[in-house]
Amino acid sequence: MILGILKYINAGDLCIAYEESGSVDATTIILLHGFPYDIRAYDKVVKILVTENCRIIVPYLRGFGPTKFLSPDTIRSGQQAALAYDLIALMDALSIQKAIVGGYDWGGRACCIVAALYPERITGLVSMAGYNIQTIAKYSEPVSPEIEMLNWYQYYFHSERGRLGLTKYRKELCKLLWKNWSPTWKFDDDTFEATAVSFNNPDFVDIVVHSYRHRYGLANGEPKFEMMEQLLQKQPAIKVPAIILDAEADGVEPFSGTGKDAGYFEGGYERRVAKGIGHNLPQEAPEEFTRAIITFLRSM
């Protein structure tokens, strides 16, 4: 049994840093964080899961923490296909044929994409806020002013002023997002600082800015991901068993009383509501996130 050992592996475009816990020869669980968070979001989830018979992999996404690009010439892409590519590359590098995957925000998007395009690699999906695959064409369409207001940071990153602001005030900006997105979560400075060190990654700003420009059609994607992006614009169905976690107090993905995107899930769908919980669900409500993972683990 191992717990939280930091390891590195070359996978695709990256040297991916990840923490590994549990039993190497057991069922694999891969947990992916979002922006602006890091693997510390899963610390309490991992502590619960290690009591089960499983292997837990928690990687730093591209642009976060000690994860680094192998070549200075690789485009610092934050597009959705790049995140999914990294997940598959990590699984291949670690010789993981199938895994239970769970994530939220950017990490949830990567999990949804791999579950949709590579269902043979996924035994169960836990996704916060449902179907997270972007339709870039729809991002040019305005939504209600209340939602537009929540997306201010995305529009900020569209400008050079926003890039400079993220560069100069990355900790202040990210802490503000934590507060706005999780209004009921009373995290302390130590909790934030434990994650904020990951924002010092030299590619953090480029990855974040590209992510929020690409989804609006304001920046080109990396050519090698174009075929995958075209598939994603068709909004492929997810045909693996899925548990959706909706956070009732989410300050960036407004809570809906119904499962608005249940039709995208064709392999089994269950929706669970985390009452009074904000956007950083695995760190705010680790027991609820872990229960969803264990549901798949014990059904095998």
Secondary structure, DSSP 4 states (H G I P E B T S, - for coil): -EEEEEEEEEETTEEEEEEEEE-TTSEEEEEE--TT--GGGGHHHHHHHTTSSEEEEEEPPTTSTT-EES-TTS----SHHHHHHHHHHHHHHTT---EEEEE-THHHHHHHHHHHH-GGGEEEEEEETS-----GGGGGS---HHHHHHTHHHHHHTSHHHHHHHHHSHHHHHHHHHHHH-TT----HHHHHHHHGGGGSTTHHHHHHHHHHHTTTSSPPPGGGHHHHHHHTT-PPB-S-EEEEEETT-SSS---SS-TTGGGB-S-EEEEEETT--S-HHHH-HHHHHHHHHHHHTT-
